[in-house]
Amino acid sequence: MGILRTIIWVLLTAVLVIFAMANWIPVTVTIWPGQVLDTKLPVLILTAFLIGSIPMWIALRTTRWSMKRRLDASERQAADLRALANRPVEVTPAAPVNDVPPAPTDLFSTDKP
């Protein structure tokens, strides 16, 4: 997998170098009225790409950080539940149960007012 990634990066770099060499012409960019910037076209394209990708990179890092925190919290909770499930259980003797139902005469009071 690593060799495939390296091949892709080498090919991408070669394409970008060929593009930059073929388009190495000066470009005039007006930033504000009265401010003019003379630069080469590949530099302008690379700068625009980086400025556009920075917000998405920040969003990705923020989401990744949030998901890592949630995963760590879930792993801690699972470890606590595992420890709770694996603890030894103390067996206490149960209290004797009275299985004898009450007599029918005990259910109703015989006191008449």
Buried (B, 14 or more C-beta within 10 A) or exposed (E): EEEEEEEEEEEEEEEEEEEBEEEEEEBEEEEEEEEEEEEBBBEBBEEEEEEEEEEEEEEEEEEEEEEEEEEEEEEEEEEEEEEEEEEEEEEEEEEEEEEEEEEEEEEEEEEEE
